[in-house]
Amino acid sequence: MVKVAQIDTIKINEYIYASNGKLVEINRYRRSFRDGGVSLKEKIKHSYSLTEEKILTYNADGRLTDRVIIPINVKTNSQLKKTGCQYNKYGDIMKDGNISYEYTYDNHQNWTTQKAYVYYNEEPNVRQWTEREYTYANTLEDLANIVRKEQIEEQKQQQSAQRQQQASRMLRKGTASTGAREAIKVEKGALYTLSGRSLSSLPKPLCVVQEQGRVVVNITVNPAGLVIAASINPLTNTTSTTLRNASIKAAKKARFNTIDSMNNQQGTITYHFELR
């Protein structure tokens, strides 16, 4: 079986395929940017017979919320593809209107990175970046062992994030020990927390307004060191749209060191604005 996790800024979709390549289950999760926790949103199960495909949707409580039956002899590949679009040899969409797509594939010809571009003045601008993680297993037992290892690793990351948040709170109160202070790093006037990672570059926010305050930005960083998601943390103490937007733009341009891992990491960057 194959388990696929598609990760973006607010949700995680987990796809499980049978050895014959047919989709058997989709698990949709929500990720909290506040504590990094993940909770199940819904579960979609696919089953097949000689004449039909049955799709059952359950909510987080396990209650059936939707049932769809698709006759096998009616479902064709042409129905699965959008008309007027261009596809590559793997069947992945390459162009849809003014949006162009670029992929990175693994050895099994499954794409692991998808970049969506929109061209402005003949210059490509990345509109969306999607990453997928594949776990390949020969048996259900192998898959179960892999999932358990991933759950343990995720728990470790959540515990690390909680320690980072606790250290940050202690530092603000002036009660942080030397060990706790080492968990929080300062670079070019900005405070950032990201366990085990170092900065390659951290651009300053660009704004010309005379305002002051603290903006805390939640960040999600992929193994390549790119910030793939950024949002305002509730610890921000200013309502200034200008300061908030400038901080998010700067945070998205930050670059961290690369690591040998399959998982993204969550952290924060804090910017302090003072009147001069």
Beta strands, then each sheet from edge to edge (+ up, - down):
strand 1: 2-7
strand 2: 11-17
strand 3: 23-31
strand 4: 38-48
strand 5: 52-59
strand 6: 64-71
strand 7: 86-87
strand 8: 93-96
strand 9: 99-105
strand 10: 111-120
strand 11: 123-136
strand 12: 185-187
strand 13: 190-193
strand 14: 199-201
strand 15: 213-221
strand 16: 227-232
strand 17: 255-256
strand 18: 265-273
sheet 1: 6+ 5- 4+ 3- 2+ 1- 11+ 10- 9+ 8- 7+
sheet 2: 12+ 13- 18+ 15- 16+
sheet 3: 14+ 17-
end
